[in-house]
Every structure is written in structure tokens, then in C-alpha cells.
């Protein structure tokens, strides 16, 4: 059986991309986490005050969004490794991982 060819007669082996299925999946997940307007606002807030750590209650109050919604979005950002959480007494305080954010933004630009 011969090599597969395009309709124009070119060998399909001439066509290749530099992104594997796994890499594409990882990039898509990274871009998807940035697609939420609420997560964008959280990122902007943490980016502006990156010299401080903010707790869920502070973020919720500033953005005027419920504690539960902020908590959900922060968990998504943690899963994507865009924020770090540090426990102090009974609260979690969040800080943006600026290096990870830069990587996610670059991935979004390359698509």
C-alpha cells in the first residue's frame, strides 16, 4: 500500500505541526482558565497588589462577588498553578504566580 497523499498529490508526510496532542490539550486548558471574566478580574486584582497576599473575603468584597464564587474561581486558578495559597490561622491567603501567568499569556498568544 502506498503513502497517503493530498488531493493535489503531495505526500501527507510533508505536513507536520510542532505541537503534540498532549501539548495542545495542556495549552487549551491553560487558555480556558483565562477565559472567565471573573478569573480575569481576580488575576488583575492580585497582579495589582502582588506585594500582598489577599484572602477570599477581601477579594470577594473588592470584586463584589460572593465568597463561594470567588472560592470556586480561586480553586480553578490554583489548579492551573496561577495562584499560590498560604494558610494563616483559619484563612487562606492568595498570591499570583507572575511567572506562571506570563507562561499562560504566552501560550494564549501563540494559538
Jmol script that loads the backbone (N, CA, C; Angstrom):
load data "model"
ATOM      1  N   UNK A   1       0.821  -1.167   0.000  1.00  0.00           N
ATOM      2  CA  UNK A   1       0.000   0.000   0.000  1.00  0.00           C
ATOM      3  C   UNK A   1       0.874   1.241   0.000  1.00  0.00           C
ATOM      4  N   UNK A   2       0.541   2.197  -0.833  1.00  0.00           N
ATOM      5  CA  UNK A   2       1.358   3.393  -0.978  1.00  0.00           C
ATOM      6  C   UNK A   2       1.114   4.424   0.098  1.00  0.00           C
ATOM      7  N   UNK A   3       1.963   5.428   0.073  1.00  0.00           N
ATOM      8  CA  UNK A   3       1.865   6.517   1.040  1.00  0.00           C
ATOM      9  C   UNK A   3       0.630   7.365   0.748  1.00  0.00           C
ATOM     10  N   UNK A   4      -0.024   7.850   1.780  1.00  0.00           N
ATOM     11  CA  UNK A   4      -1.187   8.714   1.611  1.00  0.00           C
ATOM     12  C   UNK A   4      -0.751  10.050   1.032  1.00  0.00           C
ATOM     13  N   UNK A   5      -1.591  10.566   0.163  1.00  0.00           N
ATOM     14  CA  UNK A   5      -1.281  11.838  -0.492  1.00  0.00           C
ATOM     15  C   UNK A   5      -2.482  12.773  -0.398  1.00  0.00           C
ATOM     16  N   UNK A   6      -2.206  14.057  -0.593  1.00  0.00           N
ATOM     17  CA  UNK A   6      -3.279  15.049  -0.609  1.00  0.00           C
ATOM     18  C   UNK A   6      -4.004  14.973  -1.944  1.00  0.00           C
ATOM     19  N   UNK A   7      -5.054  15.739  -2.078  1.00  0.00           N
ATOM     20  CA  UNK A   7      -5.805  15.782  -3.336  1.00  0.00           C
ATOM     21  C   UNK A   7      -4.963  16.368  -4.461  1.00  0.00           C
ATOM     22  N   UNK A   8      -3.930  17.110  -4.102  1.00  0.00           N
ATOM     23  CA  UNK A   8      -3.041  17.680  -5.106  1.00  0.00           C
ATOM     24  C   UNK A   8      -1.852  16.767  -5.398  1.00  0.00           C
ATOM     25  N   UNK A   9      -1.814  15.609  -4.722  1.00  0.00           N
ATOM     26  CA  UNK A   9      -0.765  14.634  -4.980  1.00  0.00           C
ATOM     27  C   UNK A   9       0.462  14.744  -4.096  1.00  0.00           C
ATOM     28  N   UNK A  10       0.449  15.647  -3.127  1.00  0.00           N
ATOM     29  CA  UNK A  10       1.598  15.782  -2.236  1.00  0.00           C
ATOM     30  C   UNK A  10       1.525  14.725  -1.138  1.00  0.00           C
ATOM     31  N   UNK A  11       2.667  14.160  -0.728  1.00  0.00           N
ATOM     32  CA  UNK A  11       2.663  13.181   0.370  1.00  0.00           C
ATOM     33  C   UNK A  11       2.240  13.858   1.683  1.00  0.00           C
ATOM     34  N   UNK A  12       1.364  13.198   2.418  1.00  0.00           N
ATOM     35  CA  UNK A  12       0.914  13.745   3.692  1.00  0.00           C
ATOM     36  C   UNK A  12       2.049  13.831   4.713  1.00  0.00           C
ATOM     37  N   UNK A  13       3.080  13.056   4.513  1.00  0.00           N
ATOM     38  CA  UNK A  13       4.224  13.107   5.429  1.00  0.00           C
ATOM     39  C   UNK A  13       4.938  14.461   5.363  1.00  0.00           C
ATOM     40  N   UNK A  14       4.675  15.260   4.333  1.00  0.00           N
ATOM     41  CA  UNK A  14       5.268  16.598   4.222  1.00  0.00           C
ATOM     42  C   UNK A  14       4.620  17.588   5.185  1.00  0.00           C
ATOM     43  N   UNK A  15       3.454  17.228   5.727  1.00  0.00           N
ATOM     44  CA  UNK A  15       2.712  18.130   6.599  1.00  0.00           C
ATOM     45  C   UNK A  15       2.904  17.706   8.053  1.00  0.00           C
ATOM     46  N   UNK A  16       3.349  18.641   8.867  1.00  0.00           N
ATOM     47  CA  UNK A  16       3.571  18.354  10.282  1.00  0.00           C
ATOM     48  C   UNK A  16       3.363  19.626  11.089  1.00  0.00           C
ATOM     49  N   UNK A  17       3.039  19.462  12.347  1.00  0.00           N
ATOM     50  CA  UNK A  17       2.950  20.593  13.265  1.00  0.00           C
ATOM     51  C   UNK A  17       3.860  20.312  14.450  1.00  0.00           C
ATOM     52  N   UNK A  18       4.259  21.366  15.121  1.00  0.00           N
ATOM     53  CA  UNK A  18       5.214  21.235  16.224  1.00  0.00           C
ATOM     54  C   UNK A  18       4.526  21.107  17.577  1.00  0.00           C
ATOM     55  N   UNK A  19       3.253  20.741  17.583  1.00  0.00           N
ATOM     56  CA  UNK A  19       2.509  20.614  18.833  1.00  0.00           C
ATOM     57  C   UNK A  19       1.889  19.228  18.889  1.00  0.00           C
ATOM     58  N   UNK A  20       2.239  18.477  19.933  1.00  0.00           N
ATOM     59  CA  UNK A  20       1.660  17.150  20.108  1.00  0.00           C
ATOM     60  C   UNK A  20       0.234  17.282  20.638  1.00  0.00           C
ATOM     61  N   UNK A  21      -0.511  16.181  20.650  1.00  0.00           N
ATOM     62  CA  UNK A  21      -1.870  16.201  21.192  1.00  0.00           C
ATOM     63  C   UNK A  21      -1.860  16.596  22.661  1.00  0.00           C
ATOM     64  N   UNK A  22      -0.906  16.052  23.421  1.00  0.00           N
ATOM     65  CA  UNK A  22      -0.812  16.376  24.848  1.00  0.00           C
ATOM     66  C   UNK A  22      -0.470  17.848  25.071  1.00  0.00           C
ATOM     67  N   UNK A  23       0.454  18.370  24.267  1.00  0.00           N
ATOM     68  CA  UNK A  23       0.812  19.785  24.385  1.00  0.00           C
ATOM     69  C   UNK A  23      -0.379  20.674  24.049  1.00  0.00           C
ATOM     70  N   UNK A  24      -1.119  20.319  23.024  1.00  0.00           N
ATOM     71  CA  UNK A  24      -2.293  21.095  22.630  1.00  0.00           C
ATOM     72  C   UNK A  24      -3.351  21.069  23.724  1.00  0.00           C
ATOM     73  N   UNK A  25      -3.537  19.903  24.350  1.00  0.00           N
ATOM     74  CA  UNK A  25      -4.510  19.784  25.433  1.00  0.00           C
ATOM     75  C   UNK A  25      -4.107  20.668  26.607  1.00  0.00           C
ATOM     76  N   UNK A  26      -2.834  20.650  26.967  1.00  0.00           N
ATOM     77  CA  UNK A  26      -2.339  21.465  28.069  1.00  0.00           C
ATOM     78  C   UNK A  26      -2.505  22.955  27.766  1.00  0.00           C
ATOM     79  N   UNK A  27      -2.182  23.356  26.542  1.00  0.00           N
ATOM     80  CA  UNK A  27      -2.338  24.753  26.148  1.00  0.00           C
ATOM     81  C   UNK A  27      -3.806  25.169  26.177  1.00  0.00           C
ATOM     82  N   UNK A  28      -4.685  24.319  25.694  1.00  0.00           N
ATOM     83  CA  UNK A  28      -6.112  24.631  25.672  1.00  0.00           C
ATOM     84  C   UNK A  28      -6.654  24.800  27.087  1.00  0.00           C
ATOM     85  N   UNK A  29      -6.221  23.952  28.001  1.00  0.00           N
ATOM     86  CA  UNK A  29      -6.661  24.075  29.393  1.00  0.00           C
ATOM     87  C   UNK A  29      -6.140  25.367  30.011  1.00  0.00           C
ATOM     88  N   UNK A  30      -4.918  25.716  29.688  1.00  0.00           N
ATOM     89  CA  UNK A  30      -4.339  26.954  30.212  1.00  0.00           C
ATOM     90  C   UNK A  30      -5.056  28.184  29.698  1.00  0.00           C
ATOM     91  N   UNK A  31      -5.413  28.172  28.447  1.00  0.00           N
ATOM     92  CA  UNK A  31      -6.136  29.293  27.859  1.00  0.00           C
ATOM     93  C   UNK A  31      -7.559  29.347  28.405  1.00  0.00           C
ATOM     94  N   UNK A  32      -8.178  28.195  28.591  1.00  0.00           N
ATOM     95  CA  UNK A  32      -9.558  28.142  29.088  1.00  0.00           C
ATOM     96  C   UNK A  32      -9.669  28.764  30.471  1.00  0.00           C
ATOM     97  N   UNK A  33      -8.687  28.536  31.322  1.00  0.00           N
ATOM     98  CA  UNK A  33      -8.745  29.090  32.680  1.00  0.00           C
ATOM     99  C   UNK A  33      -8.700  30.615  32.640  1.00  0.00           C
ATOM    100  N   UNK A  34      -8.093  31.169  31.621  1.00  0.00           N
ATOM    101  CA  UNK A  34      -8.012  32.624  31.492  1.00  0.00           C
ATOM    102  C   UNK A  34      -9.270  33.211  30.842  1.00  0.00           C
ATOM    103  N   UNK A  35     -10.162  32.363  30.362  1.00  0.00           N
ATOM    104  CA  UNK A  35     -11.330  32.814  29.616  1.00  0.00           C
ATOM    105  C   UNK A  35     -12.476  33.351  30.443  1.00  0.00           C
ATOM    106  N   UNK A  36     -12.441  33.156  31.741  1.00  0.00           N
ATOM    107  CA  UNK A  36     -13.522  33.617  32.605  1.00  0.00           C
ATOM    108  C   UNK A  36     -13.330  35.087  32.987  1.00  0.00           C
ATOM    109  N   UNK A  37     -14.354  35.915  32.805  1.00  0.00           N
ATOM    110  CA  UNK A  37     -14.239  37.324  33.222  1.00  0.00           C
ATOM    111  C   UNK A  37     -13.957  37.473  34.719  1.00  0.00           C
ATOM    112  N   UNK A  38     -14.548  36.622  35.532  1.00  0.00           N
ATOM    113  CA  UNK A  38     -14.299  36.697  36.976  1.00  0.00           C
ATOM    114  C   UNK A  38     -12.851  36.363  37.280  1.00  0.00           C
ATOM    115  N   UNK A  39     -12.319  35.327  36.647  1.00  0.00           N
ATOM    116  CA  UNK A  39     -10.910  34.970  36.882  1.00  0.00           C
ATOM    117  C   UNK A  39      -9.990  36.065  36.369  1.00  0.00           C
ATOM    118  N   UNK A  40     -10.374  36.721  35.274  1.00  0.00           N
ATOM    119  CA  UNK A  40      -9.577  37.847  34.774  1.00  0.00           C
ATOM    120  C   UNK A  40      -9.522  38.963  35.808  1.00  0.00           C
ATOM    121  N   UNK A  41     -10.644  39.241  36.455  1.00  0.00           N
ATOM    122  CA  UNK A  41     -10.694  40.291  37.473  1.00  0.00           C
ATOM    123  C   UNK A  41      -9.868  39.895  38.697  1.00  0.00           C
ATOM    124  N   UNK A  42      -9.940  38.632  39.090  1.00  0.00           N
ATOM    125  CA  UNK A  42      -9.135  38.158  40.222  1.00  0.00           C
ATOM    126  C   UNK A  42      -7.653  38.301  39.893  1.00  0.00           C
ATOM    127  N   UNK A  43      -7.275  37.884  38.705  1.00  0.00           N
ATOM    128  CA  UNK A  43      -5.874  37.983  38.281  1.00  0.00           C
ATOM    129  C   UNK A  43      -5.419  39.434  38.298  1.00  0.00           C
ATOM    130  N   UNK A  44      -6.236  40.333  37.758  1.00  0.00           N
ATOM    131  CA  UNK A  44      -5.864  41.757  37.724  1.00  0.00           C
ATOM    132  C   UNK A  44      -5.704  42.320  39.137  1.00  0.00           C
ATOM    133  N   UNK A  45      -6.595  41.932  40.037  1.00  0.00           N
ATOM    134  CA  UNK A  45      -6.505  42.390  41.425  1.00  0.00           C
ATOM    135  C   UNK A  45      -5.231  41.879  42.079  1.00  0.00           C
ATOM    136  N   UNK A  46      -4.971  40.585  41.949  1.00  0.00           N
ATOM    137  CA  UNK A  46      -3.767  40.014  42.554  1.00  0.00           C
ATOM    138  C   UNK A  46      -2.502  40.544  41.890  1.00  0.00           C
ATOM    139  N   UNK A  47      -2.596  40.849  40.602  1.00  0.00           N
ATOM    140  CA  UNK A  47      -1.444  41.398  39.887  1.00  0.00           C
ATOM    141  C   UNK A  47      -1.135  42.817  40.391  1.00  0.00           C
ATOM    142  N   UNK A  48      -2.186  43.606  40.589  1.00  0.00           N
ATOM    143  CA  UNK A  48      -2.001  44.981  41.060  1.00  0.00           C
ATOM    144  C   UNK A  48      -1.413  45.021  42.460  1.00  0.00           C
ATOM    145  N   UNK A  49      -1.834  44.104  43.314  1.00  0.00           N
ATOM    146  CA  UNK A  49      -1.366  44.076  44.703  1.00  0.00           C
ATOM    147  C   UNK A  49      -0.502  42.850  44.961  1.00  0.00           C
ATOM    148  N   UNK A  50       0.408  42.566  44.049  1.00  0.00           N
ATOM    149  CA  UNK A  50       1.217  41.358  44.127  1.00  0.00           C
ATOM    150  C   UNK A  50       2.202  41.376  45.295  1.00  0.00           C
ATOM    151  N   UNK A  51       2.417  42.547  45.879  1.00  0.00           N
ATOM    152  CA  UNK A  51       3.307  42.609  47.044  1.00  0.00           C
ATOM    153  C   UNK A  51       2.591  42.170  48.324  1.00  0.00           C
ATOM    154  N   UNK A  52       1.277  41.880  48.217  1.00  0.00           N
ATOM    155  CA  UNK A  52       0.474  41.447  49.361  1.00  0.00           C
ATOM    156  C   UNK A  52      -0.208  40.126  49.043  1.00  0.00           C
ATOM    157  N   UNK A  53      -0.642  39.465  50.091  1.00  0.00           N
ATOM    158  CA  UNK A  53      -1.491  38.281  49.934  1.00  0.00           C
ATOM    159  C   UNK A  53      -2.900  38.690  50.336  1.00  0.00           C
ATOM    160  N   UNK A  54      -3.890  38.258  49.570  1.00  0.00           N
ATOM    161  CA  UNK A  54      -5.277  38.604  49.861  1.00  0.00           C
ATOM    162  C   UNK A  54      -6.075  37.349  50.165  1.00  0.00           C
ATOM    163  N   UNK A  55      -6.971  37.440  51.148  1.00  0.00           N
ATOM    164  CA  UNK A  55      -7.808  36.287  51.462  1.00  0.00           C
ATOM    165  C   UNK A  55      -9.079  36.329  50.611  1.00  0.00           C
ATOM    166  N   UNK A  56      -9.797  35.228  50.584  1.00  0.00           N
ATOM    167  CA  UNK A  56     -11.005  35.098  49.778  1.00  0.00           C
ATOM    168  C   UNK A  56     -11.999  36.200  50.109  1.00  0.00           C
ATOM    169  N   UNK A  57     -12.169  36.494  51.389  1.00  0.00           N
ATOM    170  CA  UNK A  57     -13.138  37.511  51.808  1.00  0.00           C
ATOM    171  C   UNK A  57     -12.772  38.889  51.262  1.00  0.00           C
ATOM    172  N   UNK A  58     -11.490  39.214  51.289  1.00  0.00           N
ATOM    173  CA  UNK A  58     -11.043  40.511  50.761  1.00  0.00           C
ATOM    174  C   UNK A  58     -11.289  40.594  49.260  1.00  0.00           C
ATOM    175  N   UNK A  59     -10.947  39.533  48.553  1.00  0.00           N
ATOM    176  CA  UNK A  59     -11.144  39.506  47.102  1.00  0.00           C
ATOM    177  C   UNK A  59     -12.630  39.616  46.777  1.00  0.00           C
ATOM    178  N   UNK A  60     -13.450  38.857  47.500  1.00  0.00           N
ATOM    179  CA  UNK A  60     -14.899  38.870  47.262  1.00  0.00           C
ATOM    180  C   UNK A  60     -15.475  40.261  47.492  1.00  0.00           C
ATOM    181  N   UNK A  61     -15.035  40.913  48.549  1.00  0.00           N
ATOM    182  CA  UNK A  61     -15.570  42.243  48.852  1.00  0.00           C
ATOM    183  C   UNK A  61     -15.147  43.268  47.813  1.00  0.00           C
ATOM    184  N   UNK A  62     -13.886  43.261  47.417  1.00  0.00           N
ATOM    185  CA  UNK A  62     -13.398  44.223  46.423  1.00  0.00           C
ATOM    186  C   UNK A  62     -14.113  44.023  45.089  1.00  0.00           C
ATOM    187  N   UNK A  63     -14.286  42.778  44.667  1.00  0.00           N
ATOM    188  CA  UNK A  63     -14.896  42.499  43.366  1.00  0.00           C
ATOM    189  C   UNK A  63     -16.426  42.439  43.414  1.00  0.00           C
ATOM    190  N   UNK A  64     -16.969  42.530  44.623  1.00  0.00           N
ATOM    191  CA  UNK A  64     -18.420  42.489  44.825  1.00  0.00           C
ATOM    192  C   UNK A  64     -19.041  41.228  44.228  1.00  0.00           C
ATOM    193  N   UNK A  65     -18.420  40.110  44.573  1.00  0.00           N
ATOM    194  CA  UNK A  65     -18.854  38.782  44.131  1.00  0.00           C
ATOM    195  C   UNK A  65     -18.914  37.905  45.372  1.00  0.00           C
ATOM    196  N   UNK A  66     -19.814  36.944  45.383  1.00  0.00           N
ATOM    197  CA  UNK A  66     -19.980  36.107  46.576  1.00  0.00           C
ATOM    198  C   UNK A  66     -18.699  35.344  46.913  1.00  0.00           C
ATOM    199  N   UNK A  67     -18.584  35.055  48.201  1.00  0.00           N
ATOM    200  CA  UNK A  67     -17.441  34.291  48.697  1.00  0.00           C
ATOM    201  C   UNK A  67     -17.337  32.949  47.981  1.00  0.00           C
ATOM    202  N   UNK A  68     -18.483  32.265  47.815  1.00  0.00           N
ATOM    203  CA  UNK A  68     -18.492  30.950  47.172  1.00  0.00           C
ATOM    204  C   UNK A  68     -17.991  31.003  45.740  1.00  0.00           C
ATOM    205  N   UNK A  69     -18.417  32.016  44.999  1.00  0.00           N
ATOM    206  CA  UNK A  69     -17.975  32.153  43.601  1.00  0.00           C
ATOM    207  C   UNK A  69     -16.480  32.431  43.535  1.00  0.00           C
ATOM    208  N   UNK A  70     -15.997  33.310  44.398  1.00  0.00           N
ATOM    209  CA  UNK A  70     -14.559  33.621  44.410  1.00  0.00           C
ATOM    210  C   UNK A  70     -13.761  32.387  44.781  1.00  0.00           C
ATOM    211  N   UNK A  71     -14.244  31.648  45.760  1.00  0.00           N
ATOM    212  CA  UNK A  71     -13.566  30.431  46.191  1.00  0.00           C
ATOM    213  C   UNK A  71     -13.456  29.434  45.041  1.00  0.00           C
ATOM    214  N   UNK A  72     -14.547  29.274  44.280  1.00  0.00           N
ATOM    215  CA  UNK A  72     -14.537  28.370  43.128  1.00  0.00           C
ATOM    216  C   UNK A  72     -13.494  28.819  42.097  1.00  0.00           C
ATOM    217  N   UNK A  73     -13.503  30.087  41.750  1.00  0.00           N
ATOM    218  CA  UNK A  73     -12.572  30.586  40.730  1.00  0.00           C
ATOM    219  C   UNK A  73     -11.127  30.509  41.210  1.00  0.00           C
ATOM    220  N   UNK A  74     -10.898  30.756  42.488  1.00  0.00           N
ATOM    221  CA  UNK A  74      -9.542  30.615  43.015  1.00  0.00           C
ATOM    222  C   UNK A  74      -9.081  29.163  42.958  1.00  0.00           C
ATOM    223  N   UNK A  75      -9.987  28.222  43.170  1.00  0.00           N
ATOM    224  CA  UNK A  75      -9.592  26.815  43.069  1.00  0.00           C
ATOM    225  C   UNK A  75      -9.196  26.468  41.638  1.00  0.00           C
ATOM    226  N   UNK A  76      -9.891  27.050  40.667  1.00  0.00           N
ATOM    227  CA  UNK A  76      -9.520  26.838  39.264  1.00  0.00           C
ATOM    228  C   UNK A  76      -8.146  27.443  38.970  1.00  0.00           C
ATOM    229  N   UNK A  77      -7.898  28.611  39.509  1.00  0.00           N
ATOM    230  CA  UNK A  77      -6.599  29.254  39.318  1.00  0.00           C
ATOM    231  C   UNK A  77      -5.489  28.494  40.037  1.00  0.00           C
ATOM    232  N   UNK A  78      -5.792  27.921  41.187  1.00  0.00           N
ATOM    233  CA  UNK A  78      -4.799  27.094  41.889  1.00  0.00           C
ATOM    234  C   UNK A  78      -4.478  25.842  41.087  1.00  0.00           C
ATOM    235  N   UNK A  79      -5.520  25.221  40.549  1.00  0.00           N
ATOM    236  CA  UNK A  79      -5.324  24.011  39.747  1.00  0.00           C
ATOM    237  C   UNK A  79      -4.432  24.305  38.532  1.00  0.00           C
ATOM    238  N   UNK A  80      -4.585  25.484  37.963  1.00  0.00           N
ATOM    239  CA  UNK A  80      -3.757  25.894  36.825  1.00  0.00           C
ATOM    240  C   UNK A  80      -2.402  26.436  37.277  1.00  0.00           C
ATOM    241  N   UNK A  81      -2.184  26.451  38.585  1.00  0.00           N
ATOM    242  CA  UNK A  81      -0.932  26.934  39.193  1.00  0.00           C
ATOM    243  C   UNK A  81      -0.673  28.415  38.910  1.00  0.00           C
ATOM    244  N   UNK A  82      -1.753  29.177  38.793  1.00  0.00           N
ATOM    245  CA  UNK A  82      -1.619  30.619  38.585  1.00  0.00           C
ATOM    246  C   UNK A  82      -1.580  31.389  39.899  1.00  0.00           C
ATOM    247  N   UNK A  83      -2.072  30.778  40.964  1.00  0.00           N
ATOM    248  CA  UNK A  83      -2.002  31.407  42.284  1.00  0.00           C
ATOM    249  C   UNK A  83      -1.475  30.400  43.301  1.00  0.00           C
ATOM    250  N   UNK A  84      -0.884  30.942  44.341  1.00  0.00           N
ATOM    251  CA  UNK A  84      -0.421  30.141  45.471  1.00  0.00           C
ATOM    252  C   UNK A  84      -1.271  30.521  46.677  1.00  0.00           C
ATOM    253  N   UNK A  85      -1.565  29.552  47.487  1.00  0.00           N
ATOM    254  CA  UNK A  85      -2.321  29.801  48.708  1.00  0.00           C
ATOM    255  C   UNK A  85      -1.445  29.505  49.910  1.00  0.00           C
ATOM    256  N   UNK A  86      -1.576  30.345  50.907  1.00  0.00           N
ATOM    257  CA  UNK A  86      -0.833  30.152  52.150  1.00  0.00           C
ATOM    258  C   UNK A  86      -1.817  30.284  53.308  1.00  0.00           C
ATOM    259  N   UNK A  87      -1.838  29.309  54.176  1.00  0.00           N
ATOM    260  CA  UNK A  87      -2.767  29.335  55.311  1.00  0.00           C
ATOM    261  C   UNK A  87      -2.149  30.138  56.454  1.00  0.00           C
ATOM    262  N   UNK A  88      -2.952  31.046  56.973  1.00  0.00           N
ATOM    263  CA  UNK A  88      -2.582  31.777  58.166  1.00  0.00           C
ATOM    264  C   UNK A  88      -3.779  31.742  59.099  1.00  0.00           C
ATOM    265  N   UNK A  89      -3.602  31.080  60.227  1.00  0.00           N
ATOM    266  CA  UNK A  89      -4.689  30.805  61.163  1.00  0.00           C
ATOM    267  C   UNK A  89      -5.799  30.070  60.421  1.00  0.00           C
ATOM    268  N   UNK A  90      -7.000  30.633  60.339  1.00  0.00           N
ATOM    269  CA  UNK A  90      -8.080  29.895  59.684  1.00  0.00           C
ATOM    270  C   UNK A  90      -8.375  30.366  58.264  1.00  0.00           C
ATOM    271  N   UNK A  91      -7.523  31.206  57.704  1.00  0.00           N
ATOM    272  CA  UNK A  91      -7.774  31.761  56.374  1.00  0.00           C
ATOM    273  C   UNK A  91      -6.685  31.347  55.388  1.00  0.00           C
ATOM    274  N   UNK A  92      -7.082  31.253  54.123  1.00  0.00           N
ATOM    275  CA  UNK A  92      -6.122  31.060  53.040  1.00  0.00           C
ATOM    276  C   UNK A  92      -5.876  32.416  52.395  1.00  0.00           C
ATOM    277  N   UNK A  93      -4.626  32.732  52.206  1.00  0.00           N
ATOM    278  CA  UNK A  93      -4.253  33.978  51.543  1.00  0.00           C
ATOM    279  C   UNK A  93      -3.626  33.630  50.199  1.00  0.00           C
ATOM    280  N   UNK A  94      -4.013  34.377  49.185  1.00  0.00           N
ATOM    281  CA  UNK A  94      -3.613  34.064  47.817  1.00  0.00           C
ATOM    282  C   UNK A  94      -2.663  35.109  47.265  1.00  0.00           C
ATOM    283  N   UNK A  95      -1.745  34.615  46.437  1.00  0.00           N
ATOM    284  CA  UNK A  95      -0.817  35.480  45.730  1.00  0.00           C
ATOM    285  C   UNK A  95      -0.643  34.936  44.322  1.00  0.00           C
ATOM    286  N   UNK A  96      -0.529  35.838  43.380  1.00  0.00           N
ATOM    287  CA  UNK A  96      -0.386  35.476  41.977  1.00  0.00           C
ATOM    288  C   UNK A  96       1.012  34.938  41.699  1.00  0.00           C
ATOM    289  N   UNK A  97       1.080  33.899  40.879  1.00  0.00           N
ATOM    290  CA  UNK A  97       2.371  33.400  40.398  1.00  0.00           C
ATOM    291  C   UNK A  97       2.619  34.091  39.058  1.00  0.00           C
ATOM    292  N   UNK A  98       3.358  35.177  39.094  1.00  0.00           N
ATOM    293  CA  UNK A  98       3.531  36.007  37.896  1.00  0.00           C
ATOM    294  C   UNK A  98       4.271  35.272  36.780  1.00  0.00           C
ATOM    295  N   UNK A  99       5.169  34.396  37.140  1.00  0.00           N
ATOM    296  CA  UNK A  99       5.904  33.640  36.120  1.00  0.00           C
ATOM    297  C   UNK A  99       4.967  32.677  35.385  1.00  0.00           C
ATOM    298  N   UNK A 100       4.115  32.008  36.139  1.00  0.00           N
ATOM    299  CA  UNK A 100       3.141  31.100  35.538  1.00  0.00           C
ATOM    300  C   UNK A 100       2.142  31.867  34.679  1.00  0.00           C
ATOM    301  N   UNK A 101       1.723  33.039  35.148  1.00  0.00           N
ATOM    302  CA  UNK A 101       0.801  33.865  34.365  1.00  0.00           C
ATOM    303  C   UNK A 101       1.433  34.270  33.041  1.00  0.00           C
ATOM    304  N   UNK A 102       2.700  34.637  33.058  1.00  0.00           N
ATOM    305  CA  UNK A 102       3.394  35.009  31.825  1.00  0.00           C
ATOM    306  C   UNK A 102       3.428  33.832  30.849  1.00  0.00           C
ATOM    307  N   UNK A 103       3.642  32.630  31.365  1.00  0.00           N
ATOM    308  CA  UNK A 103       3.648  31.431  30.531  1.00  0.00           C
ATOM    309  C   UNK A 103       2.274  31.194  29.916  1.00  0.00           C
ATOM    310  N   UNK A 104       1.211  31.336  30.720  1.00  0.00           N
ATOM    311  CA  UNK A 104      -0.153  31.160  30.207  1.00  0.00           C
ATOM    312  C   UNK A 104      -0.495  32.208  29.146  1.00  0.00           C
ATOM    313  N   UNK A 105      -0.088  33.440  29.393  1.00  0.00           N
ATOM    314  CA  UNK A 105      -0.367  34.509  28.422  1.00  0.00           C
ATOM    315  C   UNK A 105       0.380  34.254  27.110  1.00  0.00           C
ATOM    316  N   UNK A 106       1.598  33.791  27.223  1.00  0.00           N
ATOM    317  CA  UNK A 106       2.379  33.496  26.000  1.00  0.00           C
ATOM    318  C   UNK A 106       1.739  32.363  25.235  1.00  0.00           C
ATOM    319  N   UNK A 107       1.259  31.335  25.934  1.00  0.00           N
ATOM    320  CA  UNK A 107       0.576  30.222  25.275  1.00  0.00           C
ATOM    321  C   UNK A 107      -0.672  30.718  24.549  1.00  0.00           C
ATOM    322  N   UNK A 108      -1.400  31.639  25.167  1.00  0.00           N
ATOM    323  CA  UNK A 108      -2.605  32.198  24.544  1.00  0.00           C
ATOM    324  C   UNK A 108      -2.255  32.975  23.282  1.00  0.00           C
ATOM    325  N   UNK A 109      -1.116  33.664  23.305  1.00  0.00           N
ATOM    326  CA  UNK A 109      -0.694  34.441  22.122  1.00  0.00           C
ATOM    327  C   UNK A 109      -0.265  33.555  20.953  1.00  0.00           C
ATOM    328  N   UNK A 110       0.244  32.373  21.265  1.00  0.00           N
ATOM    329  CA  UNK A 110       0.785  31.516  20.209  1.00  0.00           C
ATOM    330  C   UNK A 110      -0.281  30.689  19.498  1.00  0.00           C
ATOM    331  N   UNK A 111      -1.488  30.739  19.999  1.00  0.00           N
ATOM    332  CA  UNK A 111      -2.557  29.950  19.355  1.00  0.00           C
ATOM    333  C   UNK A 111      -3.095  30.687  18.165  1.00  0.00           C
TER     334      UNK A 111
END
end "model"
wireframe off; spacefill off
backbone 0.3
color backbone group
